[in-house]
Amino acid sequence: MADAVYYVTTPIYYVNDAPHIGHFSTTVAADVVARFQRLRGRQVLFATGTDEHAPKVAQAAAAHGKPPQEFVDEIVQAYLRTWQETHISYDDFVRTTEPRHREVVTRVFETLRDRGDIYKGVYEGWYCVPDETFWQESELIEGRCPNPECRRPVQRVREENWFFRLSAYQERLLQYYEAHPETLGPDFRRNEVLSFIRGGLRDASITRSAYGWGIPVPGEPDKVIYVWFDALLNYITVAGYLQDEEKLRDVWPADLQLMAKDIFVRFHATLWPAILMGLELPLPRRIFAHGFWTVDGEKISKSKGNAIDPRGLARDVAERSGSRYDVVIDALRFFIFREVPFGSDGDFSTAGFVNRFNSDLANDLGNLVNRSISMLHRYFEGVVPAAAPDPALAAAAAPVLQDLPAAIDDLRLGAALDLIWGFIGALNKYVDEQAPWRLAREGRQEDLARVMVSVLDGVRLVALAVSPFMPVAAGEIWRQLGMPGSLAAQRWDEAMRPGGLPAGIAVAPAEPIFKRIEQRSPAAPEKPAAPTAPAQGEKPVVTFDEFKRLDLRVARIEAAERVPKADKLLKLTVDTGGDTRTVVAGIAAWYEPEALVGRKIVLICNLAPAKIRGIESQGMLLAADVEGRAVLLQPDQDVPVGSTVR
């Protein structure tokens, strides 16, 4: 029997403002899971959408001088554009103003009312408009909303409403969660839910007087259905409830429902499952709450103007780095899970993003891809030779192959990236230790072929593994490798096997994917790449014999990387024709590491070695100083490595 559809949801988002980094992180997490399930061959239903009924939405519309429907139609476009540009592969975008959803809400209300789960009564208490939540007097803090993320004034409300008998489900919920602890995550959030339920559940008011806007109560047009009863039902609307029973059988229960912690305990882990029990529907397999993002240590707030727009940030970084906009979007998708364990609170800083971009992406992954493809062009004319990959690389890939599926299934998304970057580190170390440039110089073609096939096959595995997080960047790696077929068409069990790189395929020219982000006002290099051209008479005249003491040779850069914690220095592996040596050069402000690989330069080979940042530098390359910018000197013709400069 084929697997049922894997169904993953985000919460549906309030449309009182445009999406920010908080919405982005939830939605990307769902997208990563959906993409990985597709990579494993599962059929997926990934749903997101917008919650458009609420008094605060009506208030926001009025503040803009627009009818509510016109206002939400415009805001929804911002969500659609954002999800399209940030590579969100949703299958269904549900809006609570859609006829299909309004029908489901109305019929669910009637069903539960007919069964006695909904009854009429009088509500008197306190209501928080921004939070869309009713509170008891004892719950208020200094007369304000007790939600620590809100703390705004509440309104006294007394009106005749319809109530859902939430209290009747208290013991059933406790018994279910104790029997199925895996349903709620992370673990510490489950404990919050159990404590909340044990504290006693009160029946929930699920209608309001129609002073705002929403779905009318059946038979009572002067009332609307409470936004939290309305919104939660979107998940079964998408699943086909009451409209497509065959789809419902395939899709429900949801495999994973994601939301922020503020709507977890009271709504998604309590009211929502109780409604499902009342409808005699199974509960979701997993309901998971993540933490909040702050920005530079401060809560995201419209009044502070610190809400990070992911598209705006990506445009700025793309302009600064020269990387493609969609690649920077991928980098942002990567960053939010690499920086903070999913489920915990996190602080977003642009400086942190820049550091991760430069170190993890430009240096580690970008340099690996660029130099491996460049060396294949240099040594094998860009065609993959026939050779068996090194077993050592298969062993290095084993943790990714074995442990990454469980990490993503468990939503340990940061741990999944740690596994991938551990393999990237092993590949970079392998290149440095095997030194393909030395094997080429010594004429060891079989060994050279084995090393190149091993590294490039490792890059292929990295592209596959990282594709749920960075689909565009992974696709570009796949393209540069010259791999047949689309990356999206690959399947984990078949493609994630070492040795899958086809012999005889031609790789594309190497093109940097992640171009390093330079600071807006870069400082001068710590150590000049070459002496500044002196004014006439400033330095003493040297004799010809003194000049002849310099061993100037044409050399070729075989590898280049940033020196950790030194933004201005590059560590170069240089072939001088007689040996391979390390040179530290202060040219990082003007040259990307991957752009230097294969370039021929002029090197002073008999300069006394010097320790720079703990690295022994064995020579100095020559560069001209052009208005404070280092420009490397290089032959204007293709001359052999090791040629003497006279």
C-alpha positions as CSV (number, residue, x, y, z in Angstrom):
1,M,0.0,0.0,0.0
2,A,1.4,3.4,-0.9
3,D,2.1,5.9,1.8
4,A,-0.7,8.4,2.6
5,V,-0.2,12.0,1.7
6,Y,2.2,13.8,4.1
7,Y,0.3,16.9,5.3
8,V,2.1,19.8,6.8
9,T,0.6,23.2,7.8
10,T,1.7,26.6,9.0
11,P,-0.6,28.7,11.0
12,I,-2.7,31.0,8.8
13,Y,-1.4,34.5,9.3
14,Y,-3.2,37.6,10.4
15,V,-3.5,40.1,7.6
16,N,-3.2,43.3,9.6
17,D,0.3,43.8,8.3
18,A,2.9,42.5,5.8
19,P,4.9,39.3,6.6
20,H,8.2,39.6,8.5
21,I,11.0,37.4,9.7
22,G,8.8,35.6,12.2
23,H,6.3,34.5,9.5
24,F,9.2,33.7,7.3
25,S,10.9,31.3,9.7
26,T,7.7,29.3,10.4
27,T,6.9,29.0,6.7
28,V,10.4,28.1,5.6
29,A,10.5,25.4,8.3
30,A,7.4,23.8,6.8
31,D,8.8,24.2,3.4
32,V,12.1,22.4,4.4
33,V,10.0,19.5,5.7
34,A,7.8,19.4,2.7
35,R,10.7,19.5,0.2
36,F,12.5,16.7,2.1
37,Q,9.4,14.5,2.1
38,R,9.2,15.0,-1.6
39,L,12.9,14.1,-1.9
40,R,12.0,10.9,-0.2
41,G,9.3,10.2,-2.7
42,R,6.3,11.1,-0.6
43,Q,3.3,12.8,-2.0
44,V,2.9,16.1,0.0
45,L,0.2,18.5,0.8
46,F,1.8,21.7,2.2
47,A,-0.7,24.4,3.3
48,T,-0.4,27.9,4.4
49,G,-2.7,30.9,4.2
50,T,-4.2,34.0,5.8
51,D,-6.6,34.6,8.7
52,E,-8.8,37.5,7.5
53,H,-11.7,37.8,10.0
54,A,-11.1,39.7,13.3
55,P,-12.0,43.0,14.9
56,K,-8.3,44.1,14.7
57,V,-8.3,43.4,11.0
58,A,-11.4,45.6,10.6
59,Q,-9.7,48.3,12.7
60,A,-6.6,48.2,10.5
61,A,-8.7,48.4,7.4
62,A,-10.6,51.4,8.8
63,A,-7.2,53.1,9.7
64,H,-6.3,52.8,6.0
65,G,-9.7,54.1,4.9
66,K,-10.7,50.9,3.1
67,P,-13.4,48.3,3.4
68,P,-12.1,45.1,5.1
69,Q,-12.3,42.9,2.1
70,E,-10.4,45.4,-0.1
71,F,-7.8,45.8,2.6
72,V,-7.2,42.1,3.1
73,D,-7.1,41.4,-0.7
74,E,-4.2,43.8,-0.9
75,I,-2.3,42.4,2.1
76,V,-2.7,38.9,0.9
77,Q,-0.8,39.9,-2.3
78,A,2.1,40.7,-0.1
79,Y,2.1,37.2,1.4
80,L,1.8,35.6,-2.0
81,R,4.7,37.6,-3.4
82,T,6.8,37.0,-0.3
83,W,6.3,33.2,-0.4
84,Q,6.9,33.1,-4.2
85,E,10.2,35.1,-3.9
86,T,11.4,33.1,-0.9
87,H,10.9,29.7,-2.6
88,I,8.0,28.5,-0.6
89,S,6.6,25.4,-2.3
90,Y,3.1,25.4,-0.8
91,D,0.4,23.3,-2.4
92,D,-2.6,25.2,-1.1
93,F,-3.0,28.8,0.1
94,V,-6.3,29.0,2.1
95,R,-8.1,32.3,2.9
96,T,-10.8,32.4,5.6
97,T,-12.9,34.6,3.3
98,E,-13.1,31.9,0.7
99,P,-16.5,30.3,0.1
100,R,-15.1,26.7,0.7
101,H,-13.9,27.7,4.1
102,R,-17.0,29.7,5.1
103,E,-19.1,26.7,4.2
104,V,-17.0,24.4,6.4
105,V,-17.1,26.8,9.4
106,T,-20.9,27.2,9.1
107,R,-21.5,23.4,8.9
108,V,-19.1,22.6,11.7
109,F,-20.9,25.1,14.0
110,E,-24.2,23.6,13.1
111,T,-23.0,20.0,13.7
112,L,-21.5,20.8,17.1
113,R,-24.5,22.8,18.1
114,D,-26.8,19.9,17.1
115,R,-24.7,17.5,19.2
116,G,-24.9,19.7,22.3
117,D,-21.2,20.7,22.2
118,I,-22.2,24.3,21.5
119,Y,-24.8,26.1,23.7
120,K,-26.0,29.7,24.3
121,G,-25.0,31.7,27.4
122,V,-23.9,35.1,28.6
123,Y,-20.3,36.0,28.5
124,E,-19.0,38.7,30.9
125,G,-15.3,39.3,31.2
126,W,-12.3,40.9,29.6
127,Y,-11.3,40.8,25.9
128,C,-8.0,41.6,24.3
129,V,-8.5,42.9,20.7
130,P,-4.9,42.5,19.5
131,D,-4.7,39.0,21.0
132,E,-8.2,38.0,20.0
133,T,-8.5,36.4,23.4
134,F,-11.0,36.4,26.3
135,W,-9.5,36.6,29.8
136,Q,-10.8,36.2,33.4
137,E,-10.2,39.0,35.9
138,S,-7.8,36.8,37.9
139,E,-5.6,36.3,34.8
140,L,-5.0,40.0,34.1
141,I,-1.7,41.6,35.0
142,E,-2.2,45.1,36.3
143,G,-5.4,45.3,34.3
144,R,-3.7,44.3,31.0
145,C,-3.5,41.3,28.8
146,P,-1.4,38.6,30.5
147,N,0.3,37.5,27.3
148,P,3.9,38.6,27.8
149,E,4.1,39.4,24.1
150,C,1.1,41.7,24.3
151,R,0.5,43.4,27.7
152,R,-2.0,45.8,26.1
153,P,-5.3,47.2,27.6
154,V,-8.3,44.9,27.6
155,Q,-12.0,45.7,27.1
156,R,-14.9,44.8,29.4
157,V,-17.4,42.7,27.5
158,R,-20.9,41.5,28.4
159,E,-23.0,39.9,25.7
160,E,-25.0,36.8,24.8
161,N,-22.8,34.3,23.0
162,W,-22.5,30.7,21.9
163,F,-20.1,28.6,24.0
164,F,-18.1,25.5,23.1
165,R,-18.1,22.9,25.9
166,L,-14.3,22.8,26.2
167,S,-14.5,21.7,29.9
168,A,-16.1,18.4,28.8
169,Y,-12.9,17.5,27.0
170,Q,-10.4,18.1,29.8
171,E,-9.9,14.5,30.8
172,R,-10.0,13.1,27.3
173,L,-7.3,15.6,26.3
174,L,-5.1,14.6,29.3
175,Q,-5.5,10.9,28.6
176,Y,-4.7,11.4,24.9
177,Y,-1.6,13.4,25.5
178,E,-0.3,11.0,28.2
179,A,-0.9,8.1,25.9
180,H,0.6,10.0,22.9
181,P,3.4,12.2,24.2
182,E,4.9,12.5,20.7
183,T,1.9,14.7,19.6
184,L,3.2,17.8,21.3
185,G,6.6,19.3,20.8
186,P,9.1,20.4,21.9
187,D,8.9,18.5,25.2
188,F,9.0,21.5,27.4
189,R,6.0,22.9,25.5
190,R,4.1,19.7,26.1
191,N,4.6,20.2,29.9
192,E,3.1,23.7,29.6
193,V,0.0,22.2,27.9
194,L,-0.5,19.5,30.5
195,S,-0.2,22.0,33.3
196,F,-2.7,24.4,31.6
197,I,-5.2,21.6,31.1
198,R,-4.8,20.3,34.7
199,G,-5.5,23.8,35.9
200,G,-9.0,23.4,34.6
201,L,-10.5,24.2,31.2
202,R,-13.4,26.7,30.9
203,D,-16.0,26.6,28.2
204,A,-14.9,28.9,25.4
205,S,-17.0,31.7,24.0
206,I,-17.0,31.2,20.2
207,T,-19.2,34.0,18.9
208,R,-19.1,37.8,19.1
209,S,-21.6,40.6,18.4
210,A,-21.2,41.5,14.7
211,Y,-19.5,44.9,15.3
212,G,-16.4,43.6,13.6
213,W,-16.5,41.3,10.6
214,G,-16.5,37.5,10.2
215,I,-18.6,34.5,9.3
216,P,-22.2,35.0,10.5
217,V,-23.6,32.6,13.1
218,P,-26.2,30.4,11.3
219,G,-29.6,31.9,11.9
220,E,-28.3,34.9,13.8
221,P,-26.9,37.6,11.5
222,D,-26.3,39.9,14.4
223,K,-23.4,37.6,15.6
224,V,-20.2,36.4,13.9
225,I,-18.1,33.3,14.7
226,Y,-15.1,34.0,16.9
227,V,-11.9,34.2,14.9
228,W,-10.1,31.4,16.7
229,F,-13.0,28.9,16.1
230,D,-13.1,30.1,12.5
231,A,-9.3,30.1,11.8
232,L,-8.5,26.7,13.3
233,L,-10.9,24.9,10.9
234,N,-8.8,26.0,7.9
235,Y,-6.7,22.8,8.4
236,I,-9.6,20.5,7.7
237,T,-11.0,22.8,4.9
238,V,-7.7,22.2,3.0
239,A,-8.0,18.5,3.8
240,G,-11.3,18.3,2.0
241,Y,-13.6,18.0,5.1
242,L,-17.3,17.9,4.1
243,Q,-16.3,18.5,0.5
244,D,-14.0,15.7,-0.7
245,E,-14.2,12.7,1.5
246,E,-11.7,10.7,-0.6
247,K,-9.1,13.4,-0.1
248,L,-9.8,13.6,3.6
249,R,-9.1,9.9,3.9
250,D,-5.8,10.3,2.2
251,V,-4.7,13.5,4.0
252,W,-6.1,13.6,7.5
253,P,-4.8,13.5,10.2
254,A,-2.1,16.2,9.5
255,D,1.4,14.9,10.0
256,L,2.8,18.2,11.2
257,Q,1.3,21.5,12.3
258,L,3.7,24.4,13.0
259,M,3.0,27.6,14.9
260,A,4.6,30.1,17.2
261,K,4.5,29.5,20.9
262,D,1.9,32.3,21.7
263,I,-0.9,30.4,19.9
264,F,0.2,26.9,21.0
265,V,-1.1,26.1,24.5
266,R,-4.5,27.8,24.6
267,F,-5.5,27.3,20.9
268,H,-3.7,24.7,18.9
269,A,-3.0,22.2,21.8
270,T,-6.3,22.6,23.6
271,L,-9.2,24.2,21.8
272,W,-8.3,22.7,18.4
273,P,-8.0,19.1,19.4
274,A,-11.2,19.3,21.5
275,I,-13.1,20.5,18.4
276,L,-11.6,17.6,16.5
277,M,-12.8,15.2,19.2
278,G,-16.3,16.8,19.0
279,L,-16.3,16.1,15.2
280,E,-15.0,12.6,15.8
281,L,-11.9,13.3,13.7
282,P,-8.4,12.0,14.7
283,L,-5.9,14.5,16.1
284,P,-2.8,15.7,14.2
285,R,0.2,13.4,14.6
286,R,2.4,16.3,15.7
287,I,1.7,19.9,16.8
288,F,5.0,21.8,17.2
289,A,5.6,25.3,18.6
290,H,8.7,27.4,17.9
291,G,10.0,30.4,19.7
292,F,10.1,34.1,18.8
293,W,12.6,36.1,16.9
294,T,13.9,39.3,18.4
295,V,15.9,41.8,16.3
296,D,19.2,43.0,17.8
297,G,17.9,42.0,21.2
298,E,14.5,43.8,20.9
299,K,11.0,42.5,20.3
300,I,9.7,42.9,16.8
301,S,7.4,45.8,16.8
302,K,5.7,48.0,14.2
303,S,6.1,51.0,16.4
304,K,9.9,50.4,16.6
305,G,10.0,49.8,12.9
306,N,12.4,46.9,13.4
307,A,10.4,44.1,11.6
308,I,12.8,42.5,9.2
309,D,11.3,42.1,5.7
310,P,13.1,39.1,4.3
311,R,12.8,40.3,0.7
312,G,14.2,43.8,1.6
313,L,17.1,42.3,3.4
314,A,17.9,40.0,0.6
315,R,17.8,42.8,-2.0
316,D,20.3,44.9,0.2
317,V,22.7,41.9,0.7
318,A,22.5,41.0,-3.0
319,E,23.5,44.6,-3.9
320,R,26.4,44.5,-1.5
321,S,27.7,41.2,-2.4
322,G,27.0,40.8,-6.1
323,S,25.3,37.5,-5.5
324,R,22.0,36.7,-7.1
325,Y,18.9,37.8,-5.2
326,D,17.4,34.3,-5.1
327,V,20.7,32.9,-3.8
328,V,20.7,35.4,-1.0
329,I,17.1,34.4,-0.2
330,D,18.4,30.8,0.1
331,A,21.2,32.0,2.4
332,L,18.6,33.6,4.6
333,R,16.6,30.3,4.7
334,F,19.8,28.6,5.7
335,F,20.7,31.2,8.4
336,I,17.6,31.0,10.5
337,F,18.2,27.3,11.2
338,R,22.0,27.4,11.3
339,E,22.0,30.2,13.8
340,V,19.3,29.1,16.3
341,P,17.9,25.6,17.2
342,F,14.4,25.5,15.8
343,G,11.9,25.6,18.6
344,S,13.9,28.1,20.7
345,D,13.8,31.9,20.8
346,G,16.4,33.6,18.7
347,D,17.9,37.0,18.0
348,F,18.3,38.2,14.4
349,S,21.1,40.5,13.5
350,T,22.2,41.5,10.1
351,A,25.9,41.3,11.2
352,G,25.3,37.6,12.2
353,F,23.8,36.9,8.9
354,V,26.7,38.5,7.1
355,N,29.2,36.5,9.1
356,R,27.4,33.2,8.4
357,F,27.1,34.1,4.7
358,N,30.8,34.8,4.4
359,S,32.1,31.9,6.5
360,D,29.7,29.0,6.0
361,L,28.5,29.8,2.5
362,A,31.2,31.8,0.6
363,N,34.2,30.2,2.3
364,D,33.1,26.6,3.1
365,L,30.5,25.6,0.5
366,G,31.2,28.2,-2.2
367,N,35.0,27.7,-2.2
368,L,34.6,23.9,-2.3
369,V,32.3,24.0,-5.3
370,N,34.3,26.5,-7.2
371,R,37.8,25.1,-6.7
372,S,36.7,21.5,-7.4
373,I,35.0,22.4,-10.7
374,S,37.9,24.7,-11.6
375,M,40.5,21.9,-11.0
376,L,38.4,19.5,-13.2
377,H,38.6,22.0,-16.0
378,R,42.4,22.4,-15.5
379,Y,43.3,18.7,-15.2
380,F,40.7,16.9,-17.2
381,E,39.3,19.6,-19.6
382,G,36.1,19.7,-17.6
383,V,35.1,16.1,-18.2
384,V,34.6,13.7,-15.3
385,P,37.1,10.8,-15.6
386,A,36.3,7.2,-15.1
387,A,37.5,6.3,-11.6
388,A,36.2,4.7,-8.4
389,P,35.6,7.2,-5.5
390,D,37.8,7.0,-2.4
391,P,36.1,4.9,0.3
392,A,37.2,7.5,2.8
393,L,34.8,9.9,1.3
394,A,32.0,7.4,1.5
395,A,32.7,7.0,5.2
396,A,32.7,10.8,5.6
397,A,29.3,11.0,3.9
398,A,27.8,8.2,6.1
399,P,26.5,10.5,8.9
400,V,24.5,12.6,6.4
401,L,23.0,9.6,4.7
402,Q,22.1,7.8,8.0
403,D,21.2,10.6,10.4
404,L,19.9,13.5,8.3
405,P,16.4,12.1,7.7
406,A,15.8,11.6,11.4
407,A,17.1,15.0,12.2
408,I,14.6,16.6,9.8
409,D,11.7,14.4,10.9
410,D,12.5,15.5,14.5
411,L,12.6,19.1,13.4
412,R,16.3,19.3,14.6
413,L,16.9,21.5,11.5
414,G,20.1,23.1,12.9
415,A,21.5,19.6,13.6
416,A,20.7,18.6,10.0
417,L,22.8,21.5,8.7
418,D,25.5,20.6,11.2
419,L,25.7,17.1,9.6
420,I,25.9,18.6,6.1
421,W,28.6,21.2,7.1
422,G,30.6,18.4,8.8
423,F,30.7,16.7,5.4
424,I,31.6,19.9,3.6
425,G,34.5,20.3,6.1
426,A,35.6,16.8,5.4
427,L,35.6,17.4,1.7
428,N,37.7,20.6,2.0
429,K,40.1,18.8,4.3
430,Y,40.4,16.0,1.8
431,V,41.3,18.4,-1.0
432,D,44.0,20.0,1.1
433,E,45.5,16.7,2.2
434,Q,45.3,15.0,-1.3
435,A,46.7,18.2,-3.0
436,P,45.5,17.5,-6.6
437,W,47.9,20.1,-7.9
438,R,50.8,18.0,-6.6
439,L,49.4,14.8,-8.1
440,A,49.1,16.6,-11.4
441,R,52.6,17.9,-11.3
442,E,54.0,14.5,-10.4
443,G,52.0,12.9,-13.3
444,R,50.0,10.6,-11.1
445,Q,46.9,10.6,-13.3
446,E,45.1,7.7,-11.7
447,D,45.4,9.1,-8.3
448,L,44.4,12.5,-9.6
449,A,41.3,11.1,-11.3
450,R,40.3,9.2,-8.1
451,V,40.6,12.4,-6.0
452,M,38.7,14.6,-8.4
453,V,35.8,12.1,-8.8
454,S,35.7,11.7,-5.0
455,V,35.4,15.4,-4.4
456,L,32.9,16.1,-7.1
457,D,30.8,13.2,-6.1
458,G,30.8,14.6,-2.6
459,V,29.7,18.0,-3.9
460,R,26.8,16.2,-5.7
461,L,25.8,14.7,-2.4
462,V,26.0,18.1,-0.7
463,A,23.7,19.6,-3.3
464,L,21.1,16.9,-2.7
465,A,21.3,17.1,1.1
466,V,21.1,20.9,1.2
467,S,18.4,21.3,-1.4
468,P,15.4,21.4,1.0
469,F,17.0,24.4,2.8
470,M,18.5,26.1,-0.3
471,P,16.7,24.9,-3.4
472,V,18.0,27.5,-5.8
473,A,21.6,27.4,-4.7
474,A,21.6,23.6,-4.7
475,G,20.1,23.7,-8.2
476,E,22.9,25.9,-9.3
477,I,25.5,23.5,-7.9
478,W,23.7,20.7,-9.7
479,R,23.8,22.7,-13.0
480,Q,27.5,23.5,-12.7
481,L,28.2,19.8,-12.1
482,G,26.5,19.0,-15.4
483,M,24.3,16.4,-13.8
484,P,21.6,15.0,-16.0
485,G,18.0,15.5,-15.0
486,S,16.6,18.1,-12.6
487,L,17.6,18.2,-8.9
488,A,13.9,18.3,-8.0
489,A,13.3,14.9,-9.7
490,Q,15.9,13.1,-7.6
491,R,15.0,10.7,-4.8
492,W,16.9,10.3,-1.6
493,D,17.3,6.5,-1.5
494,E,18.5,6.3,-5.1
495,A,20.5,9.5,-5.5
496,M,22.2,9.7,-2.1
497,R,24.6,6.9,-2.7
498,P,28.4,7.6,-3.0
499,G,29.6,6.9,-6.5
500,G,26.7,8.3,-8.3
501,L,28.6,10.9,-10.3
502,P,28.5,9.7,-14.0
503,A,31.8,9.4,-15.8
504,G,32.1,11.3,-19.0
505,I,29.8,14.2,-18.1
506,A,31.1,17.7,-18.8
507,V,30.9,20.2,-16.0
508,A,29.9,23.8,-16.6
509,P,32.5,26.7,-16.2
510,A,32.9,27.4,-12.5
511,E,31.0,30.5,-11.4
512,P,31.0,31.8,-7.8
513,I,27.5,31.2,-6.2
514,F,28.0,32.9,-2.9
515,K,30.0,36.1,-3.4
516,R,31.4,37.4,-0.2
517,I,29.6,40.4,1.4
518,E,32.0,43.2,2.0
519,Q,31.5,45.6,4.8
520,R,30.1,49.0,3.8
521,S,33.3,50.7,4.8
522,P,36.0,48.2,4.5
523,A,39.1,48.9,6.6
524,A,42.6,48.9,5.1
525,P,44.3,45.5,4.9
526,E,46.3,44.5,7.9
527,K,49.4,43.8,5.8
528,P,49.8,45.4,2.3
529,A,49.8,42.9,-0.5
530,A,52.9,44.6,-2.0
531,P,55.0,47.7,-1.3
532,T,53.4,50.9,-2.3
533,A,55.0,52.5,-5.3
534,P,57.4,55.1,-3.8
535,A,57.9,58.6,-4.9
536,Q,61.2,59.1,-6.7
537,G,64.2,59.2,-4.4
538,E,62.2,58.0,-1.4
539,K,64.1,54.7,-1.2
540,P,67.7,53.9,-1.8
541,V,69.0,52.7,-5.2
542,V,69.8,49.0,-5.4
543,T,72.5,47.5,-7.5
544,F,71.9,44.8,-10.2
545,D,73.6,42.2,-8.0
546,E,71.3,43.1,-5.2
547,F,68.3,42.7,-7.5
548,K,69.6,39.3,-8.8
549,R,69.3,38.0,-5.2
550,L,65.5,38.0,-5.5
551,D,64.0,34.7,-6.7
552,L,61.0,36.0,-8.8
553,R,59.0,33.3,-10.4
554,V,55.7,32.7,-12.2
555,A,53.5,30.7,-9.8
556,R,49.9,29.4,-9.9
557,I,47.3,29.6,-7.2
558,E,46.0,26.1,-6.5
559,A,43.7,26.9,-3.6
560,A,42.5,30.0,-1.7
561,E,40.6,30.5,1.5
562,R,39.9,33.1,4.0
563,V,42.0,33.3,7.2
564,P,39.6,32.8,10.1
565,K,38.8,35.9,12.1
566,A,40.9,38.0,9.7
567,D,38.7,39.7,7.1
568,K,41.6,41.1,5.1
569,L,43.8,38.0,4.7
570,L,43.8,35.1,2.3
571,K,45.6,31.8,2.7
572,L,46.9,30.7,-0.7
573,T,48.3,27.4,-1.8
574,V,50.8,28.2,-4.5
575,D,52.6,26.0,-7.1
576,T,56.0,27.5,-7.8
577,G,57.1,24.9,-10.3
578,G,59.6,23.5,-7.8
579,D,57.3,23.1,-4.8
580,T,53.9,23.9,-3.3
581,R,53.9,26.4,-0.5
582,T,51.6,28.6,1.6
583,V,51.4,32.3,1.1
584,V,49.4,34.7,3.2
585,A,48.3,37.8,1.3
586,G,46.3,40.9,2.4
587,I,44.1,41.0,-0.7
588,A,40.8,39.8,0.6
589,A,39.2,43.2,0.3
590,W,39.6,43.0,-3.5
591,Y,39.6,39.4,-4.5
592,E,37.3,36.5,-3.8
593,P,39.1,33.2,-3.0
594,E,37.3,31.2,-5.6
595,A,38.2,33.8,-8.3
596,L,41.9,33.3,-7.6
597,V,42.1,29.5,-8.1
598,G,44.1,28.7,-11.3
599,R,45.4,32.3,-11.7
600,K,49.1,32.8,-12.4
601,I,51.0,35.4,-10.4
602,V,54.5,36.7,-9.8
603,L,55.9,35.5,-6.5
604,I,59.0,36.4,-4.5
605,C,60.1,32.9,-3.6
606,N,63.2,33.5,-1.4
607,L,61.6,36.0,1.0
608,A,62.3,34.9,4.6
609,P,59.2,33.0,6.0
610,A,57.0,35.0,8.4
611,K,54.2,34.0,10.8
612,I,51.0,35.8,10.0
613,R,48.0,34.9,12.2
614,G,49.7,31.7,13.2
615,I,50.3,30.7,9.5
616,E,53.8,30.5,8.1
617,S,53.8,32.5,4.9
618,Q,56.5,31.4,2.5
619,G,56.8,34.2,-0.1
620,M,55.1,37.4,-1.3
621,L,53.0,37.9,-4.4
622,L,53.5,41.2,-6.3
623,A,50.7,43.7,-6.8
624,A,50.4,47.2,-8.0
625,D,48.8,49.9,-5.7
626,V,46.1,51.6,-7.8
627,E,44.5,54.3,-5.7
628,G,44.6,52.1,-2.6
629,R,43.5,49.0,-4.4
630,A,45.8,46.0,-4.9
631,V,46.0,44.8,-8.5
632,L,47.8,41.5,-9.0
633,L,50.7,41.3,-11.4
634,Q,50.4,38.4,-13.8
635,P,51.9,37.4,-17.2
636,D,50.1,38.7,-20.3
637,Q,50.7,35.3,-22.0
638,D,50.4,31.7,-20.8
639,V,53.9,30.9,-19.5
640,P,54.9,27.7,-17.7
641,V,54.7,27.7,-13.9
642,G,58.2,28.2,-12.4
643,S,59.4,30.5,-15.2
644,T,61.9,33.0,-13.9
645,V,61.0,36.7,-13.9
646,R,64.0,38.7,-15.0
